[in-house]
């Protein structure tokens, strides 16, 4: 039984929708372990679903045009040579502009959330990057953790508390990057910066420099330990 090209096209579009429905939120992105990373995580999901929607529409239109307007054996002459269809041109111009505006707005809101600085953080840490290691200083307890060759420095953070990190570099450009936090900041010599990070899940996470900074760049590692506040205070007292 011969099927209508329109039905075939709609079937293909429906199949694409079903496959998109099987999509797992956060594909290729782990659930973040920080409050700031959660904002980036939501932005990624929103962008991903918008891209899937655009893809489904484009695939459906391509399939429809290929089937419905294909040359048939009974066809004679050339297809319709209509010069213009204004409503179609307006539609495919306005919709992309709206999509870009939505993505721009979502990105702006997310960036403001991630860059927000608390006036009264629970803890302040000085992070200094150098070739090739890290120094984390806790002024509140006069405690420091420093990299020693291939041995990475330890960064202890209390869970669910806002931590202000004052970041600087002593030589070249480095970057403070914790993949599990979905968060990264550059350390630029002569231009100290500060940011807030709020760990949301207890655990041990890898940190690294994500900017090539010289021959021993591979040593620019550190270990992040997110612990309960009581355990953090005990660690601080034991290293004072």
Secondary structure as UniProt FT lines:
FT   HELIX           5..21
FT   TURN            25..28
FT   HELIX           35..68
FT   TURN            73..74
FT   HELIX           86..115
FT   STRAND          123..130
FT   TURN            131..132
FT   STRAND          133..138
FT   TURN            139..142
FT   STRAND          143..146
FT   TURN            149..150
FT   STRAND          153..158
FT   TURN            159..160
FT   STRAND          162..169
FT   STRAND          174..178
FT   HELIX           179..181
FT   STRAND          183..188
FT   TURN            189..190
FT   STRAND          193..199
FT   STRAND          203..208
FT   TURN            215..216
FT   HELIX           217..219
FT   STRAND          221..227
FT   HELIX           229..238
//
